[in-house]
Amino acid sequence: MESGKEVILKWAVEEITDATSLAHRLDSGKILVVKHGVDPTKPDLHLGHALSLHKLRQFQELGHKTILLIGDFTAKIGDPSGRNSARPILTDDEIKANLKTYVNQAKLIIDPQKTSIQFNSKWLSKYSYADFIEVAMRVSVQTLLEREDFSARLTGGHSLALHELFYPVTQAIDSVEMNSDVEIGGWDQRLNMLMGRELQKKSGQIPQEVVEMKALIGLDGARKMSKSLNNYIGLGESADSMFGKLMSIPDHLIDQYAELAAFMDTTEIKALPKHPRDRKAAVAQKVVELYHGPAMGKKALSDFNQTFRDKKVADHLASDLLFNRDSISLLHAVAEAAECSNSQAARLISQGAVTLDSQKMIEPNIEIDLKSQPMLQVGKHTWRKLGKIE
């Protein structure tokens, strides 16, 4: 069984800037200041976000000082990492609303009793223009423009606003202000975290160790999990929704999700069932248990089996979709159920993704008698009991 230090150095880690140095710090007996910074630009977290939070939890379990740093100030600038255009500026009200949801979801993973939640507006809002110029004198513009995302935008003819150059510098100030020993973040945050390391050096501090986490591939099986790509599983989703989405991941991702989403170790992964469907179901149940508890994990598995294996529909999985008429075309019903255009609905029907009372439908213009309250299924996860408004 791996020690706590080995888990920190290996589990879900893409790269550590200096793994040997971090190992020495962990062996030194010193209580390290470990931070994970987040900008509350969106209200919801997904399984991809959970990786960094779980790594923070691992440091907590070894007794280190862990900080969830809320970028309520930097959120107003907008992180340019991986972007080809500037992010929209958020209002204070939007940030506060996002923040409340974010912290509540983060506490599903980290120990709230061992977590110091801090806000970078505490110090950044006090920085004068002269203070920022003093910091800027330690930063090379050439270094900033060598960033892949910045250089790509410049060479591609995309706009790069001056305030976006400020973002990595402003985030680096956080590391100096907190005198952090370790910073945890996704691989896409690498350049921002390294800027903190450089600014610490130039400020006379021992530079922080940078722990870059692996990227969890999304439901499309190809790209990093992201809300903008709609290939994500949210931490706040219902147990049934979470379970159903996990059962839709490609088979080649099962072991990755076992490690990075269900937090299973090598022994647990080896002990999983051999059949892909059963293997996937075991992983899905484990993930649901992490966020909804063991009882809901078992119930989600039972409901899924009843729905898909036994060819029945659990009543609570289907919501009503009512119309003020006696009949409706299949095309219109699918468009309403899937919240898509008529052309997209027609494509779903032609692809065989639509059933009515368990019968596959291929004719988009067929009229559906709503008085019989038929069950419409679109894709793997959308169930609607059709009916007429009385």
C-alpha positions in Angstrom: 0.0 0.0 0.0 1.4 3.4 -1.0 2.1 6.0 1.7 0.4 9.3 1.9 3.5 11.0 0.4 3.6 8.5 -2.6 -0.1 9.2 -3.2 0.5 12.9 -3.3 3.4 12.5 -5.7 1.7 10.1 -8.0 -2.1 10.0 -8.0 -3.6 11.8 -11.0 -0.5 13.9 -11.4 0.4 15.0 -14.9 3.6 16.8 -13.8 5.3 18.2 -10.8 7.7 21.0 -11.5 10.3 19.5 -9.1 9.1 16.2 -7.7 12.4 15.7 -5.8 12.1 19.0 -4.1 8.5 18.4 -3.1 9.4 15.0 -1.7 12.1 16.6 0.5 9.6 19.2 1.7 7.1 16.4 2.6 9.8 14.6 4.5 11.0 17.7 6.3 8.3 17.7 8.9 7.4 21.3 8.1 3.7 22.1 7.8 3.4 23.3 4.2 1.1 26.0 2.9 -0.8 24.3 0.1 -3.2 26.3 -2.1 -5.7 25.6 -4.9 -7.1 28.7 -6.5 -10.4 29.0 -8.3 -12.2 31.8 -10.0 -16.0 31.6 -9.5 -16.7 32.3 -13.2 -19.4 29.5 -13.3 -21.8 28.3 -10.6 -21.2 24.5 -11.0 -18.3 22.1 -10.6 -17.9 18.9 -12.6 -15.9 15.7 -12.1 -12.9 17.3 -13.8 -12.7 20.0 -11.2 -12.8 17.3 -8.5 -9.2 16.1 -9.2 -7.5 19.2 -7.8 -9.9 19.3 -4.8 -9.1 15.6 -4.0 -5.4 16.4 -4.2 -5.9 19.2 -1.7 -7.7 16.7 0.5 -4.7 14.4 0.3 -2.5 17.2 1.7 -5.1 17.8 4.4 -4.9 14.2 5.5 -1.1 14.6 6.1 -1.7 17.6 8.3 -0.7 20.4 6.0 -2.3 23.9 5.9 -4.6 23.8 2.9 -6.2 26.9 1.4 -9.1 27.1 -1.1 -8.3 30.5 -2.6 -11.3 32.1 -4.2 -10.4 34.5 -7.0 -13.2 36.9 -6.5 -10.8 39.7 -7.7 -9.2 37.8 -10.6 -12.6 36.6 -11.8 -13.2 40.2 -12.8 -10.2 40.0 -15.2 -11.0 36.6 -16.6 -8.5 33.8 -17.0 -7.2 33.8 -20.7 -5.8 30.3 -20.5 -6.7 28.3 -23.6 -8.9 31.1 -25.0 -8.9 32.7 -28.4 -11.0 35.7 -27.2 -11.4 37.6 -24.0 -13.8 36.3 -21.3 -16.8 38.4 -20.5 -16.5 40.5 -17.4 -18.6 39.3 -14.5 -20.6 41.5 -12.1 -20.1 41.4 -8.4 -23.6 39.8 -8.0 -22.7 37.0 -10.5 -19.5 36.3 -8.7 -21.2 36.1 -5.3 -23.9 33.7 -6.7 -21.3 31.5 -8.3 -19.1 31.6 -5.2 -21.9 30.2 -2.9 -22.5 27.2 -5.1 -18.9 26.6 -5.8 -17.9 26.4 -2.1 -20.8 24.2 -1.2 -19.9 21.7 -3.9 -16.2 21.8 -3.0 -17.0 20.8 0.5 -18.3 17.5 -0.9 -14.6 16.6 -1.3 -12.4 18.7 0.9 -12.7 18.6 4.7 -14.3 22.0 5.6 -12.9 21.8 9.1 -9.3 21.6 7.7 -9.8 24.1 4.9 -9.0 27.8 5.1 -11.2 29.6 2.5 -9.6 32.9 1.5 -10.4 35.6 -1.1 -7.7 37.3 -3.1 -9.7 40.6 -3.1 -8.4 40.9 0.5 -5.0 42.0 -0.7 -5.5 42.7 -4.4 -8.2 45.3 -3.8 -5.7 47.3 -1.8 -3.0 47.3 -4.5 -2.4 50.8 -5.8 -1.3 51.5 -9.3 2.2 52.2 -8.0 2.2 48.8 -6.2 1.2 47.0 -9.4 3.9 48.8 -11.4 6.5 47.7 -8.9 5.4 44.1 -9.4 5.3 44.6 -13.2 8.9 45.6 -13.2 9.8 42.0 -12.2 7.9 40.5 -15.1 9.2 40.2 -18.7 6.7 41.0 -21.4 8.6 38.6 -23.6 7.9 35.7 -21.2 4.2 36.5 -21.2 4.0 36.7 -25.0 5.8 33.4 -25.3 2.7 31.7 -23.8 1.2 29.3 -26.4 -2.3 30.7 -26.0 -1.2 34.3 -26.3 1.2 33.7 -29.2 -1.5 31.7 -31.0 -4.0 34.6 -30.7 -1.5 37.1 -32.0 -0.3 35.0 -34.9 -3.9 34.0 -35.7 -5.1 37.6 -35.9 -7.2 37.4 -32.7 -7.5 40.3 -30.3 -5.4 40.2 -27.1 -6.4 42.8 -24.6 -4.0 44.4 -22.2 -5.9 43.3 -19.1 -5.5 39.7 -20.1 -1.7 40.1 -19.8 -2.4 41.2 -16.2 -4.1 38.0 -15.3 -1.1 35.7 -14.8 0.8 38.5 -13.0 -2.2 39.1 -10.7 -2.6 35.4 -9.9 1.2 35.3 -9.2 0.8 38.0 -6.6 -1.5 35.6 -4.7 1.4 33.1 -4.3 3.7 35.9 -3.0 1.1 37.3 -0.6 0.4 33.8 0.8 4.0 32.7 0.6 2.7 29.3 -0.6 4.8 26.2 -0.6 2.7 24.2 -3.0 0.1 25.2 -5.7 -2.3 22.6 -7.2 -4.1 23.1 -10.4 -5.1 21.6 -13.8 -2.6 21.2 -16.5 -4.1 24.2 -18.3 -3.1 26.4 -15.3 0.6 25.4 -15.7 1.8 28.8 -17.0 -0.2 30.8 -14.4 1.2 28.7 -11.6 4.8 28.9 -12.9 4.4 32.7 -13.0 3.7 32.6 -9.3 6.9 30.5 -8.8 8.9 33.1 -10.8 7.5 36.1 -8.9 8.2 34.4 -5.6 11.9 34.0 -6.6 12.1 37.6 -7.5 10.5 38.6 -4.2 13.0 36.7 -2.1 10.8 33.7 -1.3 11.4 30.0 -1.8 9.4 29.2 -5.0 6.4 27.1 -4.7 6.1 23.5 -6.0 3.6 23.3 -8.8 1.4 20.2 -9.0 -0.4 19.9 -12.3 -3.3 17.5 -12.4 -4.3 15.2 -15.2 -7.3 16.1 -17.4 -10.4 14.0 -17.2 -11.7 13.2 -20.6 -15.3 14.1 -21.1 -18.3 12.1 -22.2 -17.4 12.6 -25.9 -14.4 10.4 -25.3 -12.0 12.8 -26.9 -11.8 16.2 -25.2 -11.2 17.5 -21.7 -14.3 17.6 -19.6 -15.8 21.1 -20.0 -19.1 22.8 -19.5 -18.6 24.7 -22.7 -18.3 21.5 -24.6 -21.3 20.0 -22.9 -19.4 16.8 -22.2 -19.4 17.0 -18.4 -20.9 15.4 -15.3 -21.8 18.0 -12.6 -21.1 17.3 -9.0 -24.5 18.7 -8.1 -26.4 16.5 -10.6 -29.0 14.0 -9.3 -27.8 10.5 -8.6 -29.8 9.1 -11.5 -28.5 11.7 -14.0 -24.9 11.2 -12.8 -25.2 7.4 -13.0 -26.8 7.5 -16.5 -24.1 9.8 -17.9 -21.4 7.6 -16.5 -22.9 4.6 -18.2 -22.6 6.5 -21.5 -18.8 6.9 -21.4 -16.8 5.0 -24.0 -15.5 1.6 -22.8 -11.9 2.7 -23.3 -12.3 5.3 -20.6 -13.7 3.0 -17.8 -10.3 2.6 -16.0 -9.5 6.3 -16.3 -12.9 7.1 -14.6 -12.2 4.4 -12.0 -9.0 6.2 -11.0 -9.8 9.9 -11.6 -13.6 10.0 -10.9 -14.2 7.1 -8.5 -10.8 7.5 -6.8 -10.1 3.8 -6.9 -6.6 2.5 -6.3 -4.9 -0.1 -8.5 -6.1 -3.1 -6.4 -9.7 -1.9 -6.6 -9.5 -1.3 -10.4 -8.1 -4.8 -10.9 -10.9 -6.3 -8.9 -13.6 -4.7 -11.1 -15.8 -7.0 -13.2 -14.5 -8.0 -16.6 -17.5 -7.3 -18.7 -17.5 -3.6 -19.8 -21.1 -2.9 -18.8 -20.7 -4.4 -15.4 -17.3 -2.7 -15.0 -18.8 0.6 -15.9 -21.8 0.1 -13.6 -19.4 -0.6 -10.6 -17.5 2.6 -11.3 -20.7 4.6 -11.8 -22.1 3.3 -8.5 -18.9 4.3 -6.7 -18.9 7.8 -8.1 -22.6 8.3 -7.1 -21.8 7.1 -3.6 -19.1 9.7 -3.2 -21.5 12.6 -3.8 -24.9 11.1 -2.8 -24.1 8.4 -0.3 -24.1 4.5 -0.4 -27.9 4.2 -0.4 -28.3 6.5 -3.4 -25.6 4.6 -5.2 -27.4 1.3 -4.9 -30.7 2.9 -5.8 -29.2 4.5 -8.9 -27.9 1.2 -10.1 -31.3 -0.5 -9.5 -33.1 2.3 -11.3 -30.7 2.1 -14.2 -31.1 -1.7 -14.5 -34.9 -1.4 -14.4 -34.8 1.3 -17.1 -32.3 0.0 -19.5 -31.7 -3.7 -18.8 -35.2 -4.7 -17.9 -36.7 -2.4 -20.6 -38.9 -0.6 -18.1 -39.0 3.1 -17.1 -38.7 4.1 -13.5 -41.5 6.6 -13.0 -39.2 9.3 -11.5 -36.9 9.3 -14.5 -39.7 10.5 -16.8 -41.1 14.0 -16.6 -44.4 15.2 -18.1 -44.4 17.1 -21.4 -47.9 18.5 -22.0 -49.5 20.2 -25.0 -52.8 22.1 -25.4 -54.0 19.8 -28.3 -55.1 16.2 -28.9 -52.2 15.2 -31.0 -48.8 16.3 -32.1 -46.2 15.4 -34.7 -43.3 13.2 -33.6 -40.9 15.9 -34.9 -42.4 18.6 -32.7 -42.5 16.3 -29.7 -38.8 15.4 -30.0 -37.8 19.1 -30.5 -39.7 20.0 -27.3 -38.4 17.1 -25.3 -34.7 17.5 -26.4 -34.9 21.3 -26.4 -33.5 21.4 -29.9 -34.4 22.7 -33.4 -36.6 20.8 -35.8 -33.6 20.0 -38.0 -31.8 18.5 -35.0 -34.9 16.6 -34.0 -35.2 15.2 -37.5 -31.6 14.0 -37.3 -32.2 12.3 -34.0 -35.1 10.4 -35.5 -33.2 9.4 -38.6 -30.4 8.1 -36.4 -32.7 5.8 -34.5 -32.4 7.7 -31.3 -36.1 8.1 -30.7 -38.6 5.5 -29.3 -42.3 5.8 -28.5 -43.6 3.3 -26.0 -40.4 1.3 -26.6 -40.9 1.2 -30.4 -38.2 2.8 -32.5 -39.6 5.7 -34.6 -38.3 6.7 -38.0 -41.1 8.8 -39.5 -40.9 12.4 -38.2 -44.3 13.5 -39.4 -46.3 10.8 -37.7 -49.1 12.2 -35.4 -49.0 11.1 -31.8 -52.3 10.6 -29.9 -51.7 12.5 -26.7 -54.8 11.0 -24.9 -53.0 7.7 -24.6 -50.1 9.4 -22.7 -47.3 7.6 -24.5 -43.7 7.5 -23.3 -41.2 9.2 -25.5 -37.5 8.5 -25.2 -34.8 10.6 -26.9 -31.3 9.4 -26.7 -30.1 7.5 -23.6 -31.2 9.9 -20.9 -34.3 11.9 -22.0 -37.7 10.4 -21.0 -40.9 12.4 -21.4 -44.5 11.2 -20.7 -46.5 13.0 -23.3 -50.0 14.3 -22.6 -52.7 16.9 -23.1 -53.2 19.9 -20.9 -56.6 19.6 -19.3 
